[in-house]
Amino acid sequence: MPNSAKASVRVFLTEFADGLFGYDVQVLDENATVGAYLAALEDFQAQTLADCRGCDGCCHERAPLTLADFYYSAYYQRGGQKLAEWLAETADLQFFGPAADLTIARTPDGDCKFLDTAAKCCADHAHRTFTCRSHCCLPKSERAEALRAAIINAGEDELLRRLLAELAAAGQEDFLPGQARLARVKAADYAPNAFSALPGERWAEAKLAALVDAALWRELLAA
């Protein structure tokens, strides 16, 4: 999608007060969706940044998994239908207090499991996650950072909510057979959000306005 005035989301290069250049985001249409945001950001990166092949700088960071990633995955595109099966081959699970955190699994060296360490590039780039697709190797404005975080957090929450429902229906307590790490986590702890009313494969249609608070929304609409 062209990153133009006709788009519902605008991503653009800007200079910050400290003299550094980075990117900012503006919403041009109150009905803008997560898909429109991601398309605008990917278009901006294609037009602005050099090809990052051979750089693995972002491949050692925490990478939360979201509902979108199930549908991006090679597992789903091979016909897989179970979140638990996909996560068993993809995810690490950690806890921060009572909150569960699903991230891309890491090697013992701390690398993303999909990193080709010799070529320093993703070995599964066509199926990369929303976190990876929306990562931009530039400083970002506060509102750009807050919007990306809100989408990722809601997407991870919805993934957990649907996973817990699937496990409950199957009489399981974990996505790894024989474990019960998620037994103490309840689906009710993950309130429905803008992704919840949509069929999973239509996650990109979630409205941005429903994923952010009123103050951030006003900032995103500002010229």
N, C-alpha and C positions, 0 to 999 in steps of 0.2 A: 504494500500500500504506500503511495507516495506520502512523504512527510511534508505536507503542504497545508495551506490555509483551508483546503477542502476536507482535510482529515478531522476526525473528532478529538484527536489527541496530538499535540505538537511537542516534539522533543527537539531541543536546539542547543547550540553551543553558546556559552556565556562566560563572561569574565567575572570572577568573584572579587571581593574587596581586597583580598591579599595579593591580587595580581595573577592568581592561578586561573587557568581556563578549565572549564568543566561543562557539565550539561545540566539543563533545567527541563522541566516538563510543565505544560499548560493544557488544561482541558478546555476544548472549544465547543463541546456539545454536552449538555447535561445528561444525555443518554449514552455517553461514551462507555464502552465495555472493556473488560480485561483484554480481550482479543485485540481491540483497537490500540490499546496502550502498548501491548507487546509488539504489534506490527510496526507502530511508529518508532519504537525504540530500536528494533532490529534494522529498520530502514536507516535510521540515523547512524547506527554503527557501521553499516555497509558503506555509507557515503562519507563518513568522517574518519574512521579508524583504519589503520593498516591491518592486514591479515595477521592474526595472532598465532598462526601455526609455528610451532617451535618454541613457544613460550608457555610454560606451565605454572605461571605465577598464581593463578586462581584455583589451581587443582589440589591445593592442600588445605583449603578453608572449609569450615562447616557448610554443608549444602543441604538445607532442609528439603524434604520431599513434599510435594503437594498433590492434590487430586489430579491436576493436569498431567503429571508425570506418568501416571498409570496409562493414560491414553497415548502419550508420546512413546511409550516403551516398546522395545522389540517384542517383549512377552505378549502384550496386548495385540500387536500387529501380526503376531503368529496365531492369534485366535484365543489367547488366554483370557479368562474371565474372572479369576479370583485375585482379589487384592492380596490375600495372605500368601498365595503362591508367588506372586511377583515380589512382594517384600522379602520373602525368605531368600530370594536370590539377589536382592538389591540393597537392603537397608541395614543400618545399625539402629538400635534402640537405646536411648538414654533417658534418664529422669532428672528433672530439675524440680526438686520438691515433689509435689503430686503430679506435675505436668510431664507427660510423655513427649519425647522428641524423636521423630523419625528423620534420619539423614542418610545420604548415600554412604554405603559401607566403605571403610578405609582398609588399606593394607597395613601390615605391622609397622611400616615406615611412615604411616600417616598420609599416604597418597590416596586420592580417589581411586576406587577399585577399577574405574574405566580408563585411567591414565596409562597411555603407552609411554613408559619412562624413557625409552630409547629415542623415540621421535619427539617427545615432549608435546604430545597432543592427545586429544580424546580419541580413544579407540571405538567409541560408540556415539560419535558426534551427531549423527542423524537423529538419534533418540535422546539427546541431552535434555536435561530437566528444565523446568521453568526458571529455577534459580540460576542455572547456567545461561540460559537464553537471555535473561534480563540483566545479567551482570555486564557492566560497561566499565572498561578499564580507564575511567576518568573520574576526577572528583565530581560530586553531584550536589545539587542544592538541597537544602533541608526538606523542601516539599517533595522533591524527586525521591529522596531516600525514604521519607515517611510513606509515600504511596507504594513504593516497591515492597517495603516491609509489611504494610497492611495487606497487600495481595498475597504475599507468601505466607504470612501467619494465618490468614483465613483459609488459604488452600491447604495448609498442613492440618489445621483443625478439622476441615471437612474430610480430608483423607482419614484421619483418626476416627472421626465419627462414623464414617461408612465402614471402616475396618472393624470397629468394635461391634457394629450391628451384624456384619458378616460372621464374625467369630461366634457371637451369641447364637445366631441361627444354626451354626454348625456344631455347637456344643464345645467350642475350643476356647482356650484362654491365652493363646499366643499365636503369632504367625510362624513360629518355629515349633515343629512337633516336639512334644514332651516337655515344653516349658510353659510357665504360667506367669510371665512377667507383667502381662496386661490385666491380670485378674482383678487388681485393685482399681483399675481405671474404668470409669463408667461413661457410657455414651452421653448420658445426661449432662456431664460436665462440659461437653462441647456443644454450645448453643448453636442452633441453625444460623447460617449466614447467607450471603447472596448466592453462594454456590449450591445451597441445599435444595432449593426448589427446582433446580434444573436437572435433567438427566445428566449423568456424569460426563458423557462425551460432548455435552454442550457447555462445558465449563467456561469457555471463552465468551459466552454471552452474558456472564454476570456483570451487573452494572457497577461501575466504579463508585458511584455516589452511595451505594449501599454498603461499601466496604470500608469507608473512611468516616471520621467524625466530622461534625459540622464545621469546625474551625479549619481543618485541613482542606475540606471541600471548597470553602471560600477562597483559600489561598490558591488552590489548583485552578479555579475559574478566573482568578485575577489576571489582568493583562501584564 
